[in-house]
Amino acid sequence: MADEANKTAFLEIQGRMIETTGKLKQVQNQMRTKEAEKKRAYLTMEELKQVPDDTNVYKSIGRMFVLETKASLMNEQEKKFTDGEASITTLQSSKEYLEKQMAEVESNLRELLQQDPGLARQIMSMNVV
């Protein structure tokens, strides 16, 4: 009876671990994307700073280029940069939360396997596909 309960608990912990790992990878990918967007905005701002104020600048929209003022393009890039920083901060806190959850799940798994050495042996003897 206890053996069956331990197997059920193991499967539940395993499911939580897989789910948490997936969420963690997703957050890390989103962070990388936001970092790239932030860097692109920063580099664009740096290039625009070197251009005289009365120069025609164009904004790329798909395959089309639209004439913009330098000031409006600078404002847009600054907004992208600050939005990127805010998103990264939010994603960082999500990442830290998920890492804590992952540590908790690993701890629960370790505890379960220490309680039931037989379950640990069964898991080790399973063929991994």
Helices and strands as residue ranges (DSSP letters): H 2-49, E 57-61, E 64-68, H 70-115, H 117-125
